[in-house]
């Protein structure tokens, strides 16, 4: 999943749950400015910030790592 897909998925989930950006910021402990920048694709949130947002929306983040060195 690409970063833009992560943004889209989180924003869609927020909208389905009818949670405003202001409410999500308050509930998750993430700054409103940070949240707005993230949803506009201009921010670069840390994994911890993404985890807080996802947890608040009842979502789970799964990472898949792969070895590209051929070993």
KOLGUFI-776341 format. One record per atom (N, C-alpha, C): x, y, z; residue number from 1; atom name. Coordinates in Angstrom, 1 decimal, padded with zeros to 4 digits. Example, Ala and Ser with C-alpha at 12.3 -4.5 7.8 and 13.67 -1.06 7.14 Angstrom:
KOLGUFI-776341
       xx       yy       zz   pos   site
    013.2   -005.7    007.8     1      N
    012.3   -004.5    007.8     1     CA
    013.2   -003.3    007.8     1      C
    012.8   -002.2    007.1     2      N
    013.7   -001.1    007.1     2     CA
    012.9    000.0    007.9     2      C
This chain:
KOLGUFI-776341
       xx       yy       zz   pos   site
    000.8   -001.2    000.0     1      N
    000.0    000.0    000.0     1     CA
    000.9    001.2    000.0     1      C
    000.6    002.2   -000.8     2      N
    001.4    003.4   -000.9     2     CA
    000.8    004.4    000.1     2      C
    001.7    005.4    000.4     3      N
    001.4    006.4    001.4     3     CA
    000.0    007.1    001.1     3      C
   -000.2    007.4   -000.2     4      N
   -001.4    008.1   -000.6     4     CA
   -002.6    007.2   -000.3     4      C
   -002.5    005.9   -000.4     5      N
   -003.6    005.0   -000.1     5     CA
   -003.9    005.0    001.4     5      C
   -002.8    005.1    002.2     6      N
   -003.0    005.1    003.6     6     CA
   -003.8    006.4    004.0     6      C
   -003.4    007.5    003.4     7      N
   -004.1    008.8    003.7     7     CA
   -005.6    008.6    003.3     7      C
   -005.8    008.1    002.1     8      N
   -007.2    007.9    001.6     8     CA
   -008.0    007.0    002.5     8      C
   -007.4    005.9    002.9     9      N
   -008.2    004.9    003.7     9     CA
   -008.5    005.5    005.1     9      C
   -007.6    006.2    005.7    10      N
   -007.9    006.8    007.0    10     CA
   -008.9    007.9    006.9    10      C
   -008.8    008.7    005.9    11      N
   -009.8    009.8    005.7    11     CA
   -011.2    009.3    005.4    11      C
   -011.3    008.2    004.6    12      N
   -012.6    007.6    004.3    12     CA
   -013.2    007.0    005.6    12      C
   -012.3    006.3    006.4    13      N
   -012.8    005.8    007.6    13     CA
   -013.4    006.8    008.6    13      C
   -012.6    007.9    008.7    14      N
   -013.1    009.0    009.5    14     CA
   -014.4    009.6    009.1    14      C
   -014.6    009.7    007.7    15      N
   -015.8    010.2    007.2    15     CA
   -017.0    009.3    007.4    15      C
   -016.7    008.0    007.2    16      N
   -017.8    007.0    007.4    16     CA
   -018.3    007.0    008.8    16      C
   -017.4    007.2    009.8    17      N
   -017.7    007.2    011.2    17     CA
   -018.3    008.6    011.6    17      C
   -018.3    009.5    010.6    18      N
   -018.8    010.9    010.8    18     CA
   -018.1    011.6    012.0    18      C
   -016.7    011.4    011.9    19      N
   -015.9    012.1    012.9    19     CA
   -015.2    013.3    012.2    19      C
   -015.3    014.4    012.8    20      N
   -014.6    015.6    012.2    20     CA
   -013.1    015.5    012.5    20      C
   -012.4    016.3    011.8    21      N
   -011.0    016.4    012.0    21     CA
   -010.7    016.9    013.4    21      C
   -011.5    017.8    013.9    22      N
   -011.3    018.4    015.2    22     CA
   -011.6    017.3    016.3    22      C
   -012.6    016.5    016.1    23      N
   -012.9    015.4    017.1    23     CA
   -011.8    014.4    017.1    23      C
   -011.4    014.0    015.9    24      N
   -010.3    013.0    015.8    24     CA
   -009.0    013.5    016.4    24      C
   -008.7    014.7    016.2    25      N
   -007.5    015.3    016.8    25     CA
   -007.6    015.2    018.4    25      C
   -008.8    015.6    018.9    26      N
   -009.0    015.6    020.3    26     CA
   -008.9    014.2    020.9    26      C
   -009.6    013.3    020.2    27      N
   -009.7    011.9    020.7    27     CA
   -008.4    011.1    020.6    27      C
   -007.6    011.4    019.6    28      N
   -006.4    010.7    019.4    28     CA
   -005.2    011.3    020.0    28      C
   -005.3    012.6    020.4    29      N
   -004.2    013.3    021.0    29     CA
   -003.2    013.8    020.0    29      C
   -003.6    013.8    018.7    30      N
   -002.8    014.3    017.6    30     CA
   -003.2    015.7    017.3    30      C
   -002.3    016.6    017.1    31      N
   -002.6    018.0    016.8    31     CA
   -003.5    018.2    015.6    31      C
   -004.4    019.1    015.6    32      N
   -005.3    019.3    014.5    32     CA
   -004.5    019.7    013.3    32      C
   -003.5    020.6    013.4    33      N
   -002.7    021.0    012.3    33     CA
   -002.0    019.8    011.7    33      C
   -001.5    018.9    012.5    34      N
   -000.8    017.7    012.0    34     CA
   -001.8    016.8    011.3    34      C
   -003.0    016.6    011.8    35      N
   -004.0    015.8    011.1    35     CA
   -004.4    016.4    009.8    35      C
   -004.6    017.7    009.7    36      N
   -005.0    018.4    008.5    36     CA
   -003.9    018.2    007.4    36      C
   -002.6    018.4    007.9    37      N
   -001.5    018.3    006.9    37     CA
   -001.4    016.8    006.4    37      C
   -001.6    015.9    007.3    38      N
   -001.6    014.5    006.9    38     CA
   -002.7    014.2    005.9    38      C
   -003.9    014.6    006.1    39      N
   -005.0    014.3    005.2    39     CA
   -004.9    015.1    003.9    39      C
   -004.1    016.2    003.9    40      N
   -003.9    016.9    002.6    40     CA
   -002.7    016.4    001.9    40      C
   -002.0    015.4    002.5    41      N
   -000.8    014.8    001.8    41     CA
    000.4    015.6    002.0    41      C
    000.4    016.7    002.8    42      N
    001.5    017.6    002.9    42     CA
    002.4    017.2    004.2    42      C
    001.8    016.5    005.1    43      N
    002.5    016.1    006.3    43     CA
    003.3    014.8    006.2    43      C
    004.1    014.6    007.1    44      N
    004.9    013.4    007.2    44     CA
    004.9    012.8    008.6    44      C
    003.7    012.3    009.0    45      N
    003.6    011.9    010.4    45     CA
    004.4    010.7    010.8    45      C
    004.8    010.6    012.0    46      N
    005.6    009.4    012.5    46     CA
    004.6    008.2    012.6    46      C
    005.3    007.0    012.7    47      N
    004.5    005.8    012.8    47     CA
    003.6    005.9    014.1    47      C
    004.1    006.5    015.2    48      N
    003.3    006.6    016.4    48     CA
    002.1    007.5    016.2    48      C
    002.2    008.5    015.4    49      N
    001.1    009.4    015.1    49     CA
    000.0    008.6    014.3    49      C
    000.5    007.9    013.3    50      N
   -000.4    007.1    012.5    50     CA
   -001.1    006.1    013.3    50      C
   -000.4    005.5    014.3    51      N
   -001.0    004.5    015.2    51     CA
   -002.0    005.1    016.0    51      C
   -001.8    006.2    016.6    52      N
   -002.8    006.9    017.4    52     CA
   -004.1    007.2    016.6    52      C
   -004.0    007.6    015.4    53      N
   -005.1    007.9    014.5    53     CA
   -005.9    006.6    014.2    53      C
   -005.1    005.6    013.8    54      N
   -005.7    004.3    013.5    54     CA
   -006.4    003.7    014.7    54      C
   -005.8    003.7    015.8    55      N
   -006.4    003.2    017.0    55     CA
   -007.8    003.9    017.3    55      C
   -007.7    005.2    017.2    56      N
   -008.9    006.0    017.5    56     CA
   -010.1    005.6    016.5    56      C
   -009.7    005.3    015.3    57      N
   -010.7    005.0    014.3    57     CA
   -011.1    003.5    014.2    57      C
   -010.5    002.7    015.2    58      N
   -010.7    001.3    015.2    58     CA
   -010.1    000.5    014.0    58      C
   -008.9    001.0    013.6    59      N
   -008.2    000.4    012.5    59     CA
   -006.9   -000.2    013.1    59      C
   -006.3   -001.0    012.2    60      N
   -005.0   -001.7    012.6    60     CA
   -004.0   -001.4    011.5    60      C
   -002.8   -001.1    011.8    61      N
   -001.7   -000.9    010.8    61     CA
   -000.9   -002.2    010.8    61      C
   -000.7   -002.8    009.6    62      N
    000.2   -003.9    009.5    62     CA
    001.3   -003.5    008.5    62      C
    002.5   -003.8    008.9    63      N
    003.7   -003.6    008.1    63     CA
    004.2   -004.8    007.5    63      C
    004.5   -004.8    006.2    64      N
    005.1   -005.9    005.5    64     CA
    006.5   -005.5    005.1    64      C
    007.5   -006.1    005.6    65      N
    008.9   -005.8    005.2    65     CA
    009.4   -007.0    004.3    65      C
    010.1   -006.6    003.2    66      N
    010.7   -007.6    002.4    66     CA
    012.1   -007.3    002.1    66      C
    012.9   -008.3    001.9    67      N
    014.3   -008.2    001.6    67     CA
    014.5   -008.0    000.1    67      C
    015.0   -006.9   -000.3    68      N
    015.2   -006.7   -001.7    68     CA
    016.7   -006.9   -002.1    68      C
    017.5   -007.3   -001.2    69      N
    018.9   -007.5   -001.6    69     CA
    019.2   -008.8   -002.2    69      C
    018.2   -009.7   -002.3    70      N
    018.4   -011.0   -002.9    70     CA
    019.0   -012.1   -002.0    70      C
    019.2   -011.7   -000.8    71      N
    019.8   -012.7    000.2    71     CA
    018.7   -013.4    001.0    71      C
